[in-house]
Amino acid sequence: MKSRAVLIIFIFLAVLMANPSFAADTVPYTIQAIKSVGAGYVGLVGPGKIRIKNKVLPYADTKYIRVSSIGTMTSIEGLTRGCMLAYASEGYTENITVTSQSCDQILTLINSAK
């Protein structure tokens, strides 16, 4: 009985590892703003767009991500407000476009979240 339970757990873990959940499935690629949450997290605030299983859907919620998962920030040329963030988690990267905040404003929020 004990070996059967171990086998079931092993099969379950193998299935989970064979079908990983990527950041692109849950992290929007376009958002309106970022808000500071604290404890090393920021919130990605919609409206925006999210890609789930190769479908683009409207996004109107808030998703929380670790500040340490944000790599580089790039201003969007031609816009006074707008910034692109490089987000990386679990071996996957996603460029997140923030439409209503500048990189300077976002950097201030990120620093306050640490």
RARA-V840739 format. One record per backbone hydrogen bond with DSSP energy under -1.0 kcal/mol. CO is the residue of the C=O (numbers start at 1). NH is the residue of the N-H. Records with the same first field share a line. If there is no record, write none. Layout:
CO->NH / NH
This chain:
1->5
2->6
3->7
4->8
5->9
6->10
7->11
8->12
9->13
10->14
11->15
12->16
13->17
14->18
15->19
22->25
23->26 / 27
29->97
30->49
31->99
32->100
33->45
35->43
38->41
40->67
41->37 / 38
42->65
43->35
44->63
45->32 / 33
48->59
49->29 / 30
50->57
52->55
55->52
57->50
59->48
61->46
63->44
65->42
66->69
67->70
69->88
72->86
74->84
76->79
82->76
83->98
84->74
85->96
86->71
87->94
89->92
92->89
94->87
96->85
97->31
98->83
102->106
103->107
104->108
105->109
106->110
107->111
108->112
109->113
113->40
